[in-house]
Amino acid sequence: IAAVVTEATGNDAITANPAPSEFCACPTTGSLAAVDCNESCPDGSRPSLYGEVNAELQHFTVLHYPALPQPLILNGQAIVRLR
């Protein structure tokens, strides 16, 4: 999965940081509550398995902008329910 993240755009500077991972969680109002995969959710159901993928790019601007750090670190994150 990390290789797909880094190769998907053709930009060698993109990294999968932190590394892709799986976790179990129970959906709550507007978010996920991580739990052990052997536990039950508060409503008694089994927790779902999720995958998390992160991407990071260190970007250097052509011109110096005092309000922006060099490098500017751009981050992306995707979480998907696997089962």
Secondary structure as UniProt FT lines:
FT   HELIX           2..7
FT   TURN            12..13
FT   STRAND          21..28
FT   TURN            29..30
FT   STRAND          31..34
FT   TURN            37..38
FT   TURN            42..43
FT   STRAND          48..59
FT   TURN            66..67
FT   STRAND          72..81
//
